[in-house]
Every structure is written in structure tokens, then in C-alpha cells.
Amino acid sequence: MYARAFLEGRLSADKLEHFRRESVRGTGLSSYPHPRLMNDFWEFPTVSMGLGPINSIYQARFNRYVTARGIGDASASKVWCFIGDGESDEPETLGALQIAAREKLDNLIWVVNCNLQRLDGPVWGNGKIIQQLEGHFRGAGWNVVKVIWGPEWDPIFARDKDGILRRHLNNVVDGQWQRLTSATGDVVRKEFFALDPRMLELVAHISDEELAKLQRGGHSEQKVFAAYQQAFTNTDGRPTAILAHTVKGWMLGGAFEGVNVTHQKKKMGAEDIKRFRDILELPVPDSALEHPPLYHPGPNSPEVEYLNERRRALGGFVPKRGKAQVKLELPKTDVYEEFFHGMAKGEASTTMVFSRLLAKLMRDKQIGKRIVPIIPDEARTFGMDALFGQVGIYSSVGQLYDPIDKGKLLYYKESKDGQVLQEGITEAGAMASFIAAATSYAVHGQPMIPFYVFYSMFGFQRTGDQLWAAGDAMARGFVLGATAGRTTLNGEGLQHEDGHSHLHAMTVPAVRAYDVSFAFELAAIIEDGLRRMIGEDENVYYYITLQNENYPMPPMPEGAKEGILKGLYKFRPAANRLGKHVQLWGSGSIMLQVLRAQELLAEKFGVSADVWGVTSYQALRSDALACERWNRLHPEAPPRVPYLAQALKGVEGPFITASDYMKSLGDLVGRWIPGRLVPLGTDGFGMSDTRAALRRHFEVDAESIALGALDGLRQDGKVSAKELADAIRTLGVDPEKVAPTSI
């Protein structure tokens, strides 16, 4: 790709000389397709094996979605995906084939490079991977075009009236073919054609030298072109897979061709370089081969003029990353006002609040139709099933049946222009749709706003590789981990209860992660996210955790908005400051336990407490680290002060942090806190029980938080050991209970 771009005049010689040398921004070339590192060149990050294939399927479907929804016209576009046969080992590669057939994606073409090799050995040495892949594709409803043997074989096949050659070719396993790949003609004659006298007769007129030059079909320009043309003109409603038989390292010389060190070997020997030069007929003298030069025939040469003329005729250079062609007008603040004011009566979960906010955004005349709700079969759990009847579920064929709940307000409605992407039970597929929607601004020039909602445990933990790739792809959108929290999702048990996704989220630099307690926090964060991603074209995406516990939704404290966005704000100061005072930090639904602990401390122990809402430990830490780095590199300039230090100026500890996530969250900001830190959290495996029992087990209930505060005071010399022991009894805490991490 880089060599062709060099010939086209898109990349300079200096750029090529800096291949895999990228630390000086803008001077080098990335080792693989990384849009974030080359944001005007690469479109899709396909480096982690398996992600390119599944993403291509959902990209092809999203192209149809964009057209059906009237956002843009992608009806003439094709999605090409180039993969290796060894990549088929990855479950993401073949796991969604049926989706492409079900959606009638004849705009999708896969080219499978079947060189029969992995890095260490054959893909399937004791079998035939091409036949196996053909079975997978045909069984899933794809067209299959096989490009197995080059044109030099055609006269031999024509003479094989009895099918003897074909039968023997089908009987030779791939491991044997790999060995014969680099064999001389006399060895090929002896070890393959001599298996049957009739085959020897078929090649009796062919010299050993000619036998050694019998090509695989994937190296024949004519046959590959014919396969591409057949796939490109296909309109039968089925995707196409081209299985091209090739030799790994073909034409690179004996040290590369067909051997298992190809991936590890980075440099060609002198003889290999000379041979390669001769094959390509490059006018480079032997004297220059010790340090091989880059060769370009010149921008006005017939070869380059032809190359560029064809690219112009075909619509432009490939790959090339685009930009948004339209600018969206964002909703006014009044859309969020009801959430800022809180609920005068009743209770709601943050998941329910999100569903209401999403519905309001989808009714917005400017951005409503560009919102893409993505759900992996849990809409009813998340309270989002109202969307089914309101905007419909996208289906390429509409709805060919009467749903069992038709006639009800929230019936399951599919339509050709439906807005919801209901993906079924596949977080990997849903993430692929998220990436397609979140990069639509670059791929289609049309910004879309995806809201992908899922069980929080099955996000970063299950599809972390895709979430990392989304960052590379400069995705923009919202991923929402619903039913979040180790103790809040109380009935599902160990595999469902998430207490660590916020730590996972911190590993992706492009993620902005928030854990919300109240409606006003959620509204402020989504409003700001739309401003940053859509209004200001910032290449980030948001991770927000939502809970399914109902409780009152209060109004936003005056002046709290900045702190909400930066990660920390004071929610409820102590009614009266007493002689012993602590700072309680709460996040998510554990905020309710923190508020009750504030009351317990005052009523039973004479300890006052300020309650702070922590929406993002990630934001607090990132800001503090940025200030720390700037100060280290600019020692003579006035030091920058982290927001956390500004917010806590003059505030005395101890500081007790409590969330439905691991204690590590509090630890991450510990060194910028001006006092003793007591982190509480849900370290350990989840389990099924009542919320009250789980919170006592993980020591994040109100009593445990109060005990943590008293222990912090003890460590600061403000409470005696006896007073703490008495408090343990008063609070009903069992000091001999099992440690959560020991199970």
C-alpha cells in the first residue's frame, strides 16, 4: 500500500524511509493501518486479527442503513475485506457470516489470501483449509469464487480427461503443499506427479524448470481480475468470498518464499534483493544494492500517469480518510433542563433517566434522525423498548410477519427505515455497528451519533479489543454500560456483576469515562459529550455507567456543572461542622449509601461529613497527570494546579472514597488528595443476593462507609481504638466476616 502511494505521489521518499519510526509526529509511517497515527490515509484499523472481518460485515450493513434512513447514498459502494486464511482461526472472522447473508449484503466482498500458512506452520497441515473455508461460506449463504491455479495449469487440466489430476490435487494435504511450494521442478515431478503414471504423462512435455514455475491462482493477474469482476458485478443479494491460493513471500526469494520465518525476517539478503530487482525489471545497478534505493520512474512516466488516471476514473485514491461534510446544530440547553431540575416526586434509575433523555434527543429536529441506538437484545431490560414502536428497528426486508405483541403500545416493530439497531445476542456485532456509526463522519462524510447500550460487564471485558480499535478509528459516540455495579445488579451473579469496567476504560486513551449517580450528572455529561465530539470534532468517545436501582433524583446543586464534567463536585455539605469531620466521596448508586453514612456518623458518633459526588476518577487522574507532566517540563514557569487540588484547597481529611467498583479507583488519585485516603470498593467476584447483603459483603454499605470514616479518624489520632471497637458493635459489623477477595 505504501509503495503504491509512493508511486502515486501521495507519500514522499522521506516518509518511506521513516517506516515504523513514528515518534516524531507527522514524519513516519505506521507499521499497520492505524487511522489515529495517519489520519488522512488509513480508514479502518484492521490490525488485530478477526476485527477487520466482523467490522466489514457490519460496515456493509451500516452503508445500507445510512441509505435506507435517507442520511446519505451509499447504494453504489462496496466494502472489500482482505484477510488471511490463518485469520479464520479467530472466532470473530467466521462468527458473523450468517449476518451478511441474512442482510443480503451483495455490497460486501471478502478476499481470502490462502497461502496455507500461519506464522508457526500450516493453517491446517493435515487437511485442506480452502475446502473447509468454502464449506463455511457456502453454508452461511455466500457466493464463493475460488482462484486456485494459475493459467499455466489450464492446458494440463484440459488434458486430464478422467479427472486424475484433480483427484490427486484434492488428496494432497496442505502441509505437503507447503513443502512442495519451494521445491524444484524435479522434486515436484517425483513427489507429486509420479504418484500416478497418468499424471506423469500429463506433464511429460513440460520441463522441470517449467514445472517449478506453475503458479498458484492468486498470483495470476488475469484470474484475480476475473474473480474481482465477478464479485463486483454480483447483485444476487449474497456477499462474495474470493478464495485465492497463494504462496507466502512469493517472489521474495528462497529465504522468504513459503517458509515460516517470513513474518520474523525483516531484511532481504543480497542475492534475494538482486533476484527481486530482476523480477521487477528495475533499472538499479548491482553497485547500488548494498543500500537499495527507492525507485520511482518519475511523476510523468507512462506507468505513473496510467496509475493515477485509473485512480481518478475509479473515484480517487485508496485508502483515504475523509471528513464530515455537514455541520450539525446541537440541541439547546432547554432539552436538558428537566434533568437539571430533578424529580419533584417519585423515583427512577439512571438507566430510566437515560432512556427518557435519549427519547428527547431523538425528537430533536436537528440531530434526532442521526442518533443510532444500538442494543444487543436487552432493550426491554434497559427500559428502551418504547423505541421499537416510536422509531422502529432497522431491517433490510421490513417486517414479514405479525409480531405476537402487535396492537400493544410497545410492540416489536421492524421496518426498512427503522432507527434502532437491535443486534441480537452479540456484543461483538453491536460493537462493530458502533464503530461503523461512530466513524460515519469520516467514511460517509455524515456524522452520526451512536448510543450503544449493553450490560456493563460485557463491554470492555468482552469486547475490549474492539473498544481499543474504536479509539484508533477515532470513533465518536457514547457507549453506555447499563445495569452496572457489582452490588447494584444484584440477582445475576458472578459473571454479570461489573466492578471493574472503569479500570478497563482507563486503558483506552480516547475514552472519557463517567459513573453517574443522578439525572443531572447524566444530562450534563451527554450535553458536554455532544459539544466535544459533534460540535468541536474531538476524537474521543464516552463511556458512561448506568444503574438499575430506583431512587429520588434531586436537582443539580448550584455551580456544580463544572465539577461534574471534571470529575468531582460537592453534593451535600455537612449541616453543622462538628469537632470531628470527614470527607465522603460517592459514585453511582453507592452515593445513596454515602448519604446514609453521613447521617449515621452525625447521629451516632458525633462526626460531621461533607458528601462529594465523584463522576470520573479517570478525568481527575488525567488532569492531575497532565499538570504534573507540564510542571516537570517547565520548571521555571508558574506551576499548573490540578483541578482536584483546586477543588480540595483548604479541605481537611480523612477522605473516604466509595463506589460499586474496585478500591483501585480511589487509589488512582490518592497522591493528589490533601489528607488520609480510605478507599472502599467491591474487590472480588460478584454473587447473587439482595443489594443490602451484597453491600455488606463488599463493605460498601452505609455502615461500612461510616466505619471506614471512623477508622480514618483513628489513624489520624482523632478516634481511639476502643471507640472504633465500640462503633463496630454499634454498626453491627462482623469483624470476622469473610474477606470479599478470598472467595
C-alpha positions in Angstrom: 0.0 0.0 0.0 2.8 2.4 0.9 4.8 1.5 -2.2 1.8 2.2 -4.4 1.1 5.5 -2.6 4.7 6.4 -3.2 4.3 5.9 -6.9 1.1 7.9 -6.9 2.9 10.8 -5.3 1.0 10.6 -2.0 4.0 9.6 0.1 7.5 11.0 -0.1 10.7 9.1 -0.1 11.5 10.5 3.3 8.2 9.1 4.6 9.1 5.7 3.4 12.5 5.9 4.9 10.7 6.5 8.2 8.5 3.4 8.1 7.9 2.2 11.6 9.6 5.3 13.0 6.7 7.5 14.2 7.6 9.1 17.5 8.2 12.4 15.7 4.6 13.2 14.7 3.9 13.5 11.0 7.3 12.2 9.8 6.8 8.4 9.8 4.6 5.6 8.6 2.7 3.3 10.9 3.5 -0.4 10.8 -0.1 -1.3 10.2 -3.3 0.5 9.3 -3.8 3.0 12.2 -6.1 6.0 11.4 -5.1 7.8 14.6 -1.5 7.8 13.6 -2.1 8.6 9.9 -5.5 10.4 10.0 -5.6 11.4 6.3 -4.6 8.0 5.0 -5.9 4.9 6.8 -9.7 4.5 7.2 -10.0 1.3 9.2 -7.8 -0.2 11.9 -7.7 -3.9 10.9 -4.6 -4.9 12.8 -5.9 -7.2 15.5 -6.9 -10.4 13.6 -10.6 -11.0 13.4 -11.7 -7.4 13.9 -11.4 -6.4 10.2 -13.7 -9.3 9.0 -16.5 -8.7 11.5 -16.3 -4.9 11.2 -16.5 -5.3 7.4 -19.8 -7.1 7.7 -21.4 -4.5 9.9 -19.9 -1.7 7.9 -21.6 -3.1 4.8 -24.8 -3.3 6.6 -24.4 0.2 8.1 -23.9 1.5 4.5 -27.4 0.1 3.7 -28.7 1.6 6.9 -27.4 5.1 6.0 -29.1 4.8 2.6 -32.4 3.5 4.0 -32.6 6.2 6.6 -32.0 8.9 4.0 -28.8 10.2 5.6 -26.7 9.6 2.5 -26.5 7.5 -0.6 -24.1 4.5 -0.2 -26.0 2.3 -2.6 -23.1 2.1 -5.1 -20.4 1.5 -2.6 -18.7 -1.8 -2.0 -16.9 -3.0 1.1 -13.8 -5.0 0.4 -12.2 -7.0 3.2 -8.8 -8.7 2.7 -7.9 -11.4 5.2 -5.6 -14.4 5.5 -6.7 -18.0 5.8 -4.9 -18.2 9.2 -7.1 -15.3 10.4 -10.1 -17.7 10.1 -9.0 -19.2 13.4 -10.3 -16.1 15.1 -13.9 -16.6 16.1 -14.8 -13.0 15.1 -13.7 -13.9 11.5 -16.3 -16.5 10.7 -18.7 -16.0 13.6 -20.9 -13.4 11.8 -21.0 -14.8 8.3 -24.7 -15.6 8.5 -25.4 -11.9 9.3 -24.0 -10.9 5.9 -26.2 -13.4 4.1 -29.3 -12.6 6.2 -28.9 -8.9 5.4 -28.4 -9.7 1.7 -25.1 -7.8 1.6 -24.1 -8.1 -2.0 -22.1 -4.9 -1.4 -19.6 -7.0 0.6 -16.6 -8.8 -0.9 -14.0 -10.8 1.0 -10.7 -11.7 -0.5 -9.1 -14.5 1.5 -5.4 -14.9 0.9 -5.0 -18.7 1.2 -1.2 -19.2 1.4 -1.9 -22.1 3.8 0.4 -20.8 6.5 0.2 -19.3 9.9 3.4 -17.9 11.4 4.5 -21.2 13.0 3.3 -23.7 10.4 0.4 -24.7 8.2 -3.1 -23.4 8.8 -4.4 -26.9 8.6 -1.5 -29.1 7.7 -3.4 -32.4 7.8 -6.3 -31.1 5.8 -7.3 -28.5 3.1 -8.2 -25.1 4.5 -9.5 -23.8 1.2 -12.2 -26.5 1.0 -13.0 -26.0 4.7 -13.5 -22.3 4.2 -15.6 -22.9 1.1 -17.9 -25.1 3.2 -18.2 -22.3 5.8 -19.0 -19.6 3.3 -21.4 -21.7 1.2 -23.1 -23.0 4.3 -23.6 -19.4 5.5 -25.2 -18.4 2.2 -22.3 -16.7 0.5 -21.1 -16.8 -3.1 -17.7 -18.4 -3.4 -15.2 -17.8 -6.1 -12.1 -20.0 -6.0 -8.9 -18.8 -7.6 -6.7 -21.9 -7.1 -4.3 -22.5 -10.0 -2.7 -20.1 -12.4 -3.2 -20.1 -16.2 -0.1 -22.4 -16.7 -2.2 -25.2 -15.3 -5.1 -24.8 -17.7 -3.6 -26.8 -20.6 -2.8 -29.6 -18.1 -6.3 -29.7 -16.7 -7.6 -29.7 -20.3 -5.7 -32.9 -21.0 -6.9 -34.5 -17.8 -10.0 -36.2 -19.3 -10.5 -38.6 -16.4 -10.1 -36.1 -13.6 -7.0 -37.9 -12.3 -5.1 -34.7 -11.6 -8.0 -33.1 -9.9 -8.5 -36.1 -7.6 -4.8 -36.2 -6.6 -4.7 -32.4 -6.0 -7.7 -32.8 -3.7 -5.9 -35.5 -1.8 -2.7 -33.7 -1.1 -2.9 -32.1 2.4 -1.8 -28.5 2.9 1.2 -29.4 4.9 2.6 -31.3 1.9 1.8 -28.5 -0.4 3.7 -26.1 1.7 6.8 -28.3 1.4 6.3 -28.6 -2.4 5.9 -24.8 -2.7 9.6 -24.1 -2.6 10.7 -27.4 -4.2 12.5 -27.6 -7.5 10.7 -28.9 -10.6 12.3 -32.4 -10.4 11.1 -32.8 -6.8 7.6 -31.7 -7.7 7.6 -34.2 -10.6 8.9 -37.0 -8.4 6.9 -36.4 -5.2 3.6 -35.3 -6.7 3.1 -36.2 -10.4 4.8 -39.6 -10.0 2.0 -40.6 -7.6 0.2 -41.8 -10.7 1.7 -42.8 -14.1 -1.2 -41.0 -15.8 -0.3 -37.7 -14.1 3.3 -38.2 -15.2 2.1 -38.5 -18.8 0.1 -35.2 -18.4 3.3 -33.3 -17.8 5.7 -35.4 -19.8 6.1 -32.5 -22.3 6.9 -30.0 -19.5 10.5 -29.4 -18.3 11.4 -29.4 -14.7 12.1 -25.7 -14.9 8.6 -25.1 -16.2 7.1 -27.3 -13.5 8.7 -25.2 -10.9 7.0 -22.1 -12.4 3.5 -23.4 -12.2 1.8 -20.6 -10.4 -1.0 -20.5 -7.8 -4.1 -18.7 -8.9 -3.7 -15.8 -6.5 -0.6 -14.7 -8.4 -2.3 -14.5 -11.8 -3.4 -11.0 -12.7 -5.9 -12.3 -15.2 -7.6 -14.8 -12.9 -7.6 -12.4 -9.9 -9.1 -9.7 -12.1 -11.8 -12.1 -13.4 -12.7 -13.1 -9.8 -12.9 -9.4 -8.7 -15.1 -8.6 -11.7 -17.4 -11.4 -10.9 -17.7 -10.4 -7.3 -18.1 -6.7 -8.1 -20.9 -7.2 -10.6 -22.8 -9.6 -8.3 -26.3 -8.4 -7.5 -27.9 -11.6 -6.3 -28.3 -10.5 -2.7 -25.4 -12.6 -1.5 -22.0 -11.5 -0.3 -19.0 -12.9 -2.1 -15.9 -14.6 -0.8 -12.9 -15.0 -3.1 -10.5 -17.8 -2.0 -7.2 -17.1 -3.6 -4.5 -19.7 -3.4 -1.1 -18.0 -3.0 2.4 -18.6 -1.7 3.6 -16.6 1.3 6.5 -14.4 0.4 6.1 -15.1 -3.3 8.9 -13.8 -5.4 10.9 -12.6 -2.4 13.5 -15.3 -2.7 14.3 -18.6 -1.0 14.8 -17.0 2.4 11.2 -15.8 2.4 9.1 -17.8 -0.1 6.8 -20.4 1.5 8.8 -20.6 4.8 7.6 -20.0 8.3 10.1 -17.2 9.2 8.6 -14.7 6.8 6.9 -12.7 9.5 10.0 -12.5 11.6 12.5 -11.8 8.9 12.7 -8.1 8.2 15.6 -7.8 5.7 16.4 -9.5 2.4 19.9 -10.9 1.7 22.0 -9.5 -1.2 21.0 -12.4 -3.6 17.3 -12.1 -2.7 17.4 -8.4 -3.4 19.2 -8.9 -6.7 16.6 -11.6 -7.7 13.7 -9.4 -6.7 15.2 -6.5 -8.7 15.5 -8.7 -11.8 11.9 -10.0 -11.4 10.6 -6.4 -11.3 13.0 -5.3 -14.1 14.1 -2.3 -12.1 16.9 -0.2 -13.6 19.0 -0.3 -10.4 22.7 -1.3 -10.8 24.4 -4.0 -8.7 26.6 -1.4 -7.2 23.6 0.3 -5.5 22.2 -2.9 -4.0 24.2 -2.8 -0.8 21.9 0.1 0.3 19.0 -0.4 -2.1 17.5 2.9 -3.2 13.8 3.7 -3.5 12.9 3.5 -7.2 10.3 5.9 -8.8 10.0 6.1 -12.6 9.0 9.7 -12.4 5.7 11.5 -12.0 5.3 12.0 -15.7 6.3 8.4 -16.7 3.7 6.4 -18.6 3.4 4.0 -15.7 2.6 6.6 -13.1 0.3 8.6 -15.4 -1.6 5.4 -16.1 -1.8 4.5 -12.4 -3.1 8.0 -11.4 -5.5 8.2 -14.3 -7.1 4.9 -13.3 -7.4 6.1 -9.7 -9.2 9.3 -10.8 -11.5 7.3 -13.0 -12.3 5.0 -10.1 -13.2 7.8 -7.7 -9.9 8.7 -6.1 -7.0 7.3 -4.1 -7.5 4.3 -1.8 -7.1 4.3 1.2 -8.0 7.9 2.0 -9.8 9.1 5.2 -12.5 11.7 4.7 -14.0 14.4 6.9 -17.6 15.4 7.8 -19.3 17.2 5.0 -22.1 18.7 7.2 -22.1 20.6 10.5 -24.8 19.7 12.9 -26.7 22.2 15.1 -26.8 20.8 18.7 -29.8 20.9 20.9 -30.4 23.9 23.1 -29.9 23.7 26.9 -33.6 23.5 27.5 -33.6 19.9 26.3 -31.7 19.1 29.5 -33.4 21.4 31.9 -35.9 18.9 33.3 -33.0 16.7 34.3 -31.1 19.6 35.9 -34.2 20.4 38.0 -34.6 16.8 39.3 -37.8 14.9 40.0 -40.3 16.6 42.3 -41.7 13.2 43.3 -41.2 9.6 42.5 -38.1 7.6 41.8 -36.1 6.5 38.8 -32.9 4.6 37.9 -30.2 6.3 35.9 -30.9 3.8 33.2 -34.6 5.0 33.1 -33.3 8.6 33.1 -31.1 7.8 30.1 -34.0 6.3 28.2 -36.0 9.4 28.6 -33.2 11.7 27.7 -32.4 9.6 24.6 -36.1 9.8 23.5 -36.0 13.6 23.8 -32.8 13.8 21.8 -34.3 11.6 19.1 -37.2 14.0 18.8 -34.8 16.9 18.1 -35.3 18.3 14.6 -31.6 18.8 14.0 -29.8 15.7 15.3 -32.7 13.3 16.0 -32.5 11.3 12.9 -28.7 11.0 13.2 -28.9 9.2 16.6 -28.2 5.5 16.3 -29.5 3.4 19.3 -27.6 0.1 19.3 -28.8 -2.7 21.6 -27.7 -6.3 21.9 -31.1 -7.8 22.8 -31.6 -6.1 26.2 -33.8 -3.1 25.2 -36.7 -4.2 27.5 -34.2 -4.7 30.4 -33.0 -1.1 29.9 -36.4 0.4 29.5 -35.8 1.3 25.9 -38.5 -0.9 24.3 -40.6 2.2 23.7 -38.3 3.0 20.8 -39.5 -0.1 19.0 -42.9 1.4 18.3 -41.7 5.0 18.1 -38.9 4.8 15.5 -38.7 1.1 14.6 -36.0 -1.5 14.4 -33.9 -1.4 11.2 -34.5 -4.4 8.9 -33.4 -4.7 5.3 -36.6 -6.5 4.4 -39.0 -4.7 6.7 -41.4 -6.9 8.8 -42.7 -10.0 7.0 -44.7 -11.3 10.0 -47.2 -10.0 12.6 -45.4 -9.8 15.9 -47.0 -11.5 18.8 -47.4 -8.2 20.7 -48.8 -6.2 17.8 -51.6 -3.9 18.9 -49.7 -3.1 22.1 -48.0 0.3 22.6 -44.5 -1.1 22.8 -44.7 -3.8 20.1 -41.7 -5.2 18.3 -41.8 -3.2 15.0 -39.2 -3.8 12.3 -39.1 -1.5 9.2 -36.8 -0.8 6.3 -36.1 2.7 7.6 -36.1 1.8 11.3 -33.7 3.7 13.5 -32.8 1.2 16.2 -30.0 -1.4 15.5 -31.2 -4.4 17.5 -28.2 -6.7 17.2 -29.4 -9.8 19.0 -27.1 -11.6 21.4 -23.8 -10.4 20.1 -21.7 -7.7 21.8 -19.1 -8.1 19.2 -21.6 -7.4 16.4 -23.0 -4.5 18.3 -19.5 -3.0 18.8 -18.9 -3.4 15.1 -22.0 -1.4 14.4 -20.9 1.2 16.9 -17.6 1.6 15.1 -19.4 1.9 11.8 -21.8 4.6 13.1 -19.1 6.4 15.2 -16.8 6.8 12.2 -19.6 7.6 9.7 -18.4 11.2 9.7 -15.1 10.1 8.0 -16.4 7.2 5.9 -19.6 8.8 4.6 -19.0 12.4 5.4 -22.1 12.2 7.5 -21.8 12.5 11.3 -23.9 10.0 13.2 -24.4 9.8 17.0 -24.4 6.2 18.2 -25.6 5.3 21.7 -24.6 1.7 22.3 -26.2 0.3 25.5 -25.2 -3.0 27.0 -24.7 -4.9 30.2 -21.6 -3.2 31.5 -19.8 -6.5 32.3 -19.9 -7.4 28.6 -18.3 -4.3 27.3 -14.6 -3.7 28.0 -14.3 -7.2 29.5 -15.8 -9.0 26.5 -15.0 -6.7 23.6 -12.0 -4.7 24.8 -10.1 -5.3 21.6 -12.9 -3.6 19.6 -13.1 -0.7 22.1 -9.4 -0.2 21.6 -9.8 -0.3 17.9 -12.6 2.3 18.2 -10.1 4.6 19.8 -7.7 4.0 16.9 -10.5 4.6 14.4 -11.2 8.0 16.1 -14.8 6.9 16.8 -17.2 9.5 18.3 -20.2 8.4 20.2 -21.5 7.0 23.5 -21.1 3.5 24.9 -23.2 3.0 28.0 -22.7 0.2 30.5 -26.1 -0.4 31.9 -27.1 -2.5 34.9 -23.7 -1.5 36.2 -22.1 -2.0 39.6 -21.0 -5.1 41.5 -23.8 -4.8 44.0 -26.5 -2.9 42.1 -27.2 -5.7 39.6 -27.9 -7.9 42.5 -29.6 -11.0 41.1 -27.4 -12.0 38.2 -24.3 -13.3 40.0 -20.6 -13.6 39.4 -20.4 -13.4 35.6 -22.7 -10.4 35.3 -21.8 -8.1 38.1 -19.3 -5.4 36.9 -17.0 -3.8 39.4 -14.0 -3.1 37.2 -15.0 -1.7 33.8 -13.9 1.8 34.8 -10.4 0.4 35.3 -10.6 -1.2 31.8 -11.8 2.1 30.4 -8.8 3.9 31.6 -6.6 1.8 29.3 -8.0 3.4 26.2 -6.7 6.9 25.9 -9.6 8.1 23.7 -12.3 7.2 26.3 -13.9 9.7 28.6 -15.4 7.6 31.4 -18.1 8.6 33.9 -20.0 6.8 36.6 -23.2 8.8 37.3 -25.5 8.9 40.4 -28.1 11.4 39.3 -30.1 12.6 36.3 -28.4 16.0 36.3 -25.0 14.4 36.1 -26.0 12.3 33.1 -27.6 15.2 31.3 -24.6 17.5 31.9 -22.1 14.8 30.6 -24.1 13.9 27.5 -24.6 17.6 26.7 -20.8 18.2 27.0 -20.1 15.0 25.1 -22.1 16.2 22.1 -20.4 19.5 22.3 -16.9 18.0 22.2 -17.5 15.2 19.7 -20.0 16.7 17.3 -19.6 20.5 17.9 -15.8 20.6 18.2 -14.9 17.4 16.3 -12.9 16.0 19.2 -11.7 12.4 18.5 -12.9 10.8 21.8 -15.8 8.7 22.8 -17.7 8.4 26.1 -18.2 5.5 28.5 -21.0 6.1 31.0 -22.2 3.5 33.5 -25.9 3.4 34.4 -27.6 1.5 37.2 -31.0 -0.1 37.5 -31.7 0.9 41.1 -34.6 3.3 41.6 -34.3 6.3 44.0 -35.2 10.0 44.1 -33.4 12.3 41.5 -32.5 15.6 43.2 -31.9 19.0 41.4 -28.3 19.9 40.5 -26.5 21.9 43.2 -25.8 25.5 42.1 -22.4 25.8 40.4 -21.9 22.0 40.2 -21.7 21.6 36.5 -18.0 22.3 36.0 -17.2 19.8 38.8 -19.5 17.2 37.3 -17.6 17.4 34.0 -14.2 17.5 35.6 -14.9 14.6 37.9 -15.7 15.9 41.4 -18.2 18.3 43.0 -19.6 18.9 46.5 -23.1 17.5 46.6 -24.2 17.9 50.2 -22.1 19.7 52.8 -22.5 18.8 56.5 -25.5 20.5 58.1 -23.2 21.5 61.0 -19.5 21.1 61.2 -18.6 19.2 64.4 -15.3 18.6 66.1 -14.6 15.5 64.1 -15.1 15.9 60.4 -14.6 13.7 57.3 -15.0 13.9 53.6 -17.2 11.2 51.9 -16.9 10.6 48.2 -19.7 8.7 46.4 -20.3 7.4 42.9 -23.1 5.7 41.1 -25.8 4.1 43.2 -23.4 3.8 46.2 -24.0 7.5 46.6 -27.1 6.6 48.5 -25.1 4.6 51.0 -22.7 7.5 51.3 -25.6 9.9 52.1 -26.9 7.5 54.7 -23.4 7.1 56.2 -23.3 10.9 56.5 -26.4 10.7 58.7 -25.2 7.7 60.7 -21.9 9.5 61.5 -23.6 12.6 62.7 -26.4 10.8 64.7 -24.5 8.0 66.4 -20.8 9.2 66.6 -20.8 13.0 66.5 -18.9 13.1 63.3 -19.8 15.6 60.6 -19.2 14.9 56.9 -19.3 16.7 53.5 -20.5 14.5 50.7 -18.9 14.8 47.3 -20.0 13.3 44.0 -17.2 11.7 42.0 -18.3 11.3 38.4 -14.9 10.4 36.9 -11.8 9.2 38.7 -10.3 9.0 35.2 -10.9 12.7 34.5 -9.4 13.6 37.8 -6.3 11.5 37.3 -5.7 12.5 33.7 -5.9 16.2 34.6 -3.5 15.8 37.5 -1.0 13.8 35.5 -1.1 16.4 32.7 -0.4 19.2 35.2 2.4 17.1 36.8 4.0 16.5 33.4 3.8 20.1 32.3 5.3 21.3 35.6 8.2 18.8 35.2 9.0 20.0 31.7 8.5 23.8 32.5 10.2 24.2 35.9 10.7 28.0 35.5 7.0 28.7 34.7 4.3 29.1 37.2 3.1 25.6 38.1 -0.2 24.4 36.9 -2.6 23.2 39.7 -4.8 20.1 39.1 -8.5 20.6 39.3 -8.5 18.1 42.2 -6.1 20.2 44.2 -8.1 23.3 43.4 -11.4 21.7 44.5 -9.9 20.4 47.7 -8.0 23.6 48.7 -8.4 24.1 52.4 -10.3 20.8 52.8 -9.2 18.5 55.6 -9.5 14.8 55.6 -9.7 11.9 56.1 -11.2 11.2 52.6 -13.3 8.1 52.2 -14.0 7.0 48.6 -16.8 4.6 48.0 -18.2 3.2 44.7 -19.6 0.0 43.3 -16.1 -0.5 41.7 -12.8 -1.7 42.9 -10.9 0.2 45.6 -8.2 1.0 43.0 -10.3 3.9 41.7 -9.7 5.8 44.9 -6.1 4.8 45.0 -5.5 6.2 41.5 -6.0 9.8 42.7 -4.5 9.3 46.2 -1.4 11.3 45.9 -3.2 14.5 45.0 -5.6 14.3 48.0 -4.5 16.5 50.9 -5.2 14.0 53.6 -5.6 10.4 54.6 -7.3 8.3 51.9 -9.6 5.3 52.9 -10.6 3.6 49.6 -13.7 1.4 49.7 -14.9 -0.7 46.8 -16.1 -4.0 45.5 -12.9 -6.0 45.0 -13.7 -9.7 44.5 -16.1 -11.9 42.5 -19.8 -11.0 42.4 -22.6 -13.2 43.7 -26.4 -13.3 43.9 -28.2 -11.8 46.9 -30.1 -8.7 47.9 -28.4 -5.4 47.4 -28.2 -4.9 51.2 -26.5 -8.2 51.7 -24.1 -7.7 48.8 -23.1 -4.2 50.0 -22.4 -5.6 53.5 -20.4 -8.4 51.9 -18.3 -6.0 49.9 -18.2 -3.5 52.7 -19.7 -0.6 50.8 -23.0 -0.2 52.7 -23.7 2.8 54.8 -22.4 1.1 58.0 -19.2 0.0 56.3 -18.6 3.5 54.9 -19.2 5.0 58.4 -16.7 2.5 59.8 -14.2 3.5 57.2 -14.6 7.1 58.1 -14.1 6.3 61.8 -11.0 4.2 61.1 -9.6 7.1 59.1 -10.1 9.3 62.1 -8.4 6.7 64.3 -5.4 6.6 62.0 -5.3 10.4 62.3 -5.3 10.1 66.1 -8.8 11.6 66.4 -10.7 8.4 67.5 -9.4 5.8 69.9 -9.1 2.1 69.2 -11.8 1.5 71.9 -14.1 4.0 70.3 -13.6 2.2 67.0 -14.3 -1.2 68.5 -17.5 0.1 70.1 -18.5 1.5 66.8 -18.0 -1.8 65.1 -20.5 -3.3 67.6 -22.9 -0.4 67.2 -22.9 -0.6 63.5 -23.5 -4.4 63.6 -20.4 -5.2 61.5 -18.9 -8.7 61.9 -15.1 -8.3 62.2 -14.6 -12.0 61.4 -16.7 -12.0 58.2 -15.1 -13.5 55.2 -12.9 -11.1 53.1 -14.6 -10.5 49.7 -11.4 -11.2 47.8 -10.9 -14.6 49.4 -13.8 -16.2 47.7 
